Amino acid sequence: KLGQSTGMSNMGMATMRLVDFVTGELGWTLAVVNGGNVGKKGEIREQQVVFRSPHPMNLVAGHLLIELRSSGYIEVVGDAKGDSVDSVENMLLELGVHRGCG
């Protein structure tokens, strides 16, 4: 948790590090990433990450996580295998979405 008032969180970055390791190093396929808030006031954040058995394409294909939060924030996290993150960020900027931290 980096700064609740600014919408910053390390959950997406930690999720992508896990995905990069399990898919890139172990060769498993990413099936589902699901997250949400629980607790009386939604103060507890949880994340579910599901993988499938190994596949050779996982060693060459990158991953991109786009998290649309109910609080109004959008988090874009990806690996260094391409320019996907920049492309998505540029598209969001063209749509008028304001960029936060980088």
Buried (B, 14 or more C-beta within 10 A) or exposed (E): EEEEEEBBBEBBEEBBEBBBEBBBEEBBBBEEBEBEEEEEEEEEBEBEBEBEEEEEEBEEBBBBBBBEBEEEBBBBBBBEEEEBBEEBBEEBEEEEEEEEEE
